[in-house]
């Protein structure tokens, strides 16, 4: 059995073998793009087909939200940007044909090179947990609009493999409103839309973690790193009650030398309320739950929904 250092060396080697890896994202404050499952499915199809038409890039993981998207992509920077431009073009074409007027000229991407294995790990985790944070019906292993649920989840991989189908010419043309994807082969669908296993390097992403348990630990415990990524890219990240409470317990012990938030003085609670609001993007209801502080007090210090 390999020890910790051997596993980490193996992960470093995999990171180097993937070449340049970029985190590409679009702005969080854009208007709503995907309003229903059918539109999300089309988005998945467009991304899959565009990835197939750019064989020199590899999507390690990605996630679609209602108004923005995230990718971890390996490849040449120019090819990565060109891939996004094609994705935007076909999204615009599809929604325009459907009668939706969206300000696509403002739908722009930003990207940054991930310079270390740890950066790559953090971004993969950030992307794979993004969808479930804004939709309480899902977990990172069930949110359907991305590659997230296939990471270290052999059951869904097997289920998809057993029930996938070849993407039809009709679905390709309907999705991108073009014949350019007619010659693409090996694109599979599952659940009626492009299967990420067909066009994403899931296994490459998994190889950047030392084990499934390491991935799972980072997925649930990496709160501070998620906050730093969100701050760096100018995005608001949200945390579950459990995550916020875990942070609170650490702060209580380290800064106030107490065990539980309710043991704090009123002034300490107000100090923590500001921290939760402005550093962790907690809303007022979450702060009230965590600190057992009256909502009127939050209003008096300028914390509102």
C-alpha positions in Angstrom: 0.0 0.0 0.0 1.3 3.4 -1.0 2.1 5.9 1.8 0.9 9.5 1.9 4.0 10.9 0.2 3.9 8.4 -2.6 0.3 9.2 -3.3 1.0 12.9 -3.3 3.9 12.4 -5.7 1.6 10.5 -8.0 -1.0 13.3 -7.9 1.7 15.9 -8.7 2.8 13.8 -11.7 -0.8 13.6 -12.9 -1.1 17.4 -12.5 2.0 18.0 -14.6 0.9 15.6 -17.3 -2.3 17.5 -17.8 -0.4 20.6 -18.8 -1.9 24.0 -18.4 -5.2 23.9 -16.4 -7.5 26.9 -16.3 -10.4 27.9 -14.2 -12.8 29.6 -16.6 -16.0 31.3 -15.3 -18.7 33.8 -16.3 -20.0 36.6 -14.1 -22.5 35.7 -11.4 -24.6 38.8 -11.8 -25.7 38.0 -15.4 -29.4 37.7 -16.2 -31.1 34.3 -16.0 -30.3 32.0 -18.9 -31.6 28.6 -18.0 -35.2 28.7 -16.7 -36.2 25.0 -17.0 -34.9 21.5 -17.3 -35.1 21.5 -21.1 -33.0 24.6 -21.3 -30.4 23.2 -19.0 -30.3 20.0 -21.1 -29.7 22.1 -24.2 -26.9 23.9 -22.3 -25.4 20.5 -21.5 -25.7 19.4 -25.1 -24.0 22.6 -26.4 -21.1 22.3 -24.0 -20.6 18.6 -24.9 -20.7 19.2 -28.6 -18.4 22.2 -28.4 -16.0 20.2 -26.3 -16.0 17.4 -29.0 -15.3 20.1 -31.6 -12.2 21.2 -29.7 -10.3 17.9 -29.2 -7.2 19.8 -28.0 -8.9 20.8 -24.8 -10.1 18.6 -22.0 -12.9 19.6 -19.6 -12.0 18.2 -16.2 -15.2 19.3 -14.6 -17.8 22.0 -15.1 -21.1 23.2 -13.7 -24.1 25.2 -15.1 -26.1 27.4 -12.8 -29.2 29.4 -13.9 -27.2 32.4 -15.0 -23.5 31.5 -15.0 -21.0 28.6 -15.4 -17.7 27.3 -14.3 -15.1 25.1 -16.0 -11.8 23.5 -15.1 -10.2 22.9 -18.5 -6.7 21.7 -19.5 -5.2 22.9 -22.8 -3.7 25.8 -24.6 -5.1 29.1 -23.4 -6.2 30.2 -26.9 -8.1 26.9 -27.4 -9.8 27.3 -24.1 -11.0 30.8 -25.0 -12.1 29.7 -28.4 -14.1 26.8 -26.9 -16.0 29.3 -24.7 -16.6 31.6 -27.7 -18.1 28.7 -29.6 -20.3 27.7 -26.6 -21.5 31.3 -26.3 -22.3 31.5 -30.0 -24.4 28.4 -30.0 -26.2 29.3 -26.8 -27.0 32.7 -28.3 -28.2 31.1 -31.5 -30.4 28.6 -29.7 -32.1 31.1 -27.3 -32.5 33.7 -30.1 -34.3 31.1 -32.2 -36.4 30.2 -29.2 -37.5 33.9 -28.9 -35.5 34.7 -25.8 -33.8 38.1 -25.8 -30.6 37.9 -23.7 -27.8 40.4 -23.6 -25.1 38.0 -24.9 -22.6 40.8 -25.6 -22.3 41.1 -21.8 -21.9 37.4 -21.3 -18.1 37.3 -21.0 -15.6 34.9 -19.5 -12.7 35.3 -17.2 -10.0 32.7 -16.7 -6.9 32.1 -14.7 -4.1 29.5 -14.8 -4.0 27.1 -11.9 -0.3 27.0 -10.9 -0.3 24.2 -8.4 -1.9 20.9 -7.6 -3.5 22.4 -4.6 -5.1 25.2 -6.7 -6.4 22.6 -9.1 -7.9 20.6 -6.3 -9.6 23.6 -4.7 -11.1 24.8 -8.0 -12.4 21.3 -8.8 -14.0 21.2 -5.4 -15.4 24.7 -5.8 -17.0 23.9 -9.1 -18.4 20.5 -8.0 -20.1 22.0 -5.0 -21.4 25.1 -6.7 -24.8 23.9 -7.8 -25.9 22.3 -4.6 -25.2 25.4 -2.6 -27.9 27.3 -4.5 -30.4 24.5 -4.7 -31.2 22.6 -1.5 -32.8 19.7 -3.4 -29.4 18.5 -4.4 -26.0 17.3 -3.1 -22.7 17.5 -5.0 -23.3 13.9 -6.0 -26.8 14.5 -7.4 -26.8 18.0 -9.0 -27.5 17.1 -12.7 -26.1 20.0 -14.6 -22.4 19.4 -14.7 -19.8 16.7 -14.3 -19.8 16.9 -10.5 -21.9 13.8 -9.7 -19.6 11.5 -11.6 -16.6 12.1 -9.4 -15.8 9.0 -7.3 -19.4 7.8 -7.9 -19.1 4.4 -9.6 -22.8 3.6 -9.2 -23.9 6.6 -11.4 -21.1 5.8 -13.8 -22.3 2.3 -14.2 -26.0 3.3 -14.4 -25.1 5.9 -17.1 -23.1 3.4 -19.1 -25.9 0.8 -19.0 -28.6 3.3 -20.1 -26.8 5.8 -22.3 -27.7 6.2 -26.0 -25.9 7.7 -29.0 -26.8 11.3 -29.5 -29.0 11.6 -32.6 -28.4 13.9 -35.6 -31.7 15.6 -34.8 -30.7 16.4 -31.2 -27.3 17.7 -32.3 -28.8 20.0 -34.9 -31.6 21.1 -32.6 -29.1 22.0 -29.8 -26.7 24.1 -31.9 -28.9 25.0 -34.8 -26.1 23.9 -37.2 -24.9 20.9 -39.2 -21.3 21.3 -37.9 -21.6 18.6 -35.3 -23.0 16.0 -37.7 -19.7 14.1 -37.9 -19.0 13.9 -34.2 -19.0 10.3 -33.0 -19.0 8.7 -29.5 -21.3 11.4 -28.0 -23.6 9.6 -25.6 -26.8 10.9 -23.9 -28.2 10.0 -20.5 -31.4 11.3 -19.2 -32.0 13.0 -22.5 -28.9 15.1 -22.7 -25.1 14.9 -23.3 -23.4 12.6 -20.9 -20.3 14.2 -19.3 -18.5 10.9 -19.3 -18.4 11.2 -23.1 -16.6 14.5 -23.2 -15.0 15.2 -19.7 -11.8 13.9 -18.2 -13.4 12.7 -15.0 -10.7 10.2 -14.3 -8.0 12.8 -14.9 -9.7 15.0 -12.3 -10.0 12.1 -9.8 -6.3 11.4 -10.2 -5.5 14.8 -8.7 -6.8 13.5 -5.4 -5.0 10.9 -3.4 -8.2 8.9 -2.8 -12.0 9.0 -2.8 -11.9 9.8 0.9 -9.5 12.6 0.4 -11.9 14.1 -2.3 -14.9 13.7 0.0 -13.1 15.3 3.0 -12.1 18.3 0.9 -15.6 18.6 -0.5 -17.1 19.0 3.0 -14.3 20.6 5.0 -12.6 23.0 2.6 -14.6 26.1 3.6 -11.8 28.7 3.9 -10.4 27.8 0.5 -13.8 28.1 -1.1 -14.2 31.6 0.4 -10.8 32.6 -1.0 -11.6 31.4 -4.5 -15.0 33.3 -4.4 -13.3 36.4 -3.2 -10.6 36.2 -6.0 -13.1 35.8 -8.8 -15.7 38.2 -7.3 -18.4 35.7 -6.7 -20.7 35.2 -3.8 -20.4 31.8 -2.2 -23.0 30.4 0.1 -22.6 28.0 2.9 -25.0 25.5 4.5 -26.0 25.8 8.2 -23.7 22.9 9.1 -20.7 24.6 7.4 -21.3 28.0 9.0 -21.8 26.3 12.4 -18.5 24.5 12.0 -16.8 27.8 11.3 -18.5 29.4 14.3 -17.3 26.7 16.7 -13.7 27.2 15.6 -13.9 31.0 16.0 -15.5 30.6 19.5 -12.8 28.3 20.7 -9.9 30.3 19.2 -11.0 33.9 19.7 -13.4 33.8 22.7 -12.2 30.7 24.5 -15.8 29.3 24.7 -17.5 26.1 23.4 -20.8 27.3 22.0 -21.9 30.5 20.2 -24.8 31.1 22.7 -22.2 31.5 25.5 -20.9 34.7 23.9 -21.6 38.2 25.1 -23.9 40.5 23.1 -21.0 42.5 21.8 -19.2 39.3 20.7 -22.3 38.1 18.9 -22.6 41.4 17.0 -19.0 41.1 16.0 -19.5 37.6 14.8 -22.7 38.6 13.0 -20.8 41.1 10.9 -18.1 38.5 10.2 -20.7 36.0 9.0 -22.4 38.5 6.8 -19.4 40.2 5.2 -16.9 37.4 5.2 -19.1 34.3 4.7 -22.1 35.9 2.9 -24.6 34.6 5.4 -28.1 36.0 5.3 -29.9 37.4 8.3 -32.0 34.4 8.9 -29.0 32.1 9.0 -27.2 34.5 11.4 -30.3 34.5 13.7 -30.3 30.7 13.7 -26.6 30.4 14.3 -26.2 33.1 17.0 -29.7 33.2 18.5 -29.6 36.9 18.1 -32.8 39.0 17.5 -33.4 40.1 14.0 -34.0 43.6 15.2 -30.5 43.7 16.4 -29.2 42.8 13.0 -31.3 45.5 11.4 -29.9 48.1 13.8 -26.4 47.3 12.7 -27.3 47.4 9.0 -27.6 43.7 8.3 -30.7 43.0 6.2 -31.8 40.5 3.6 
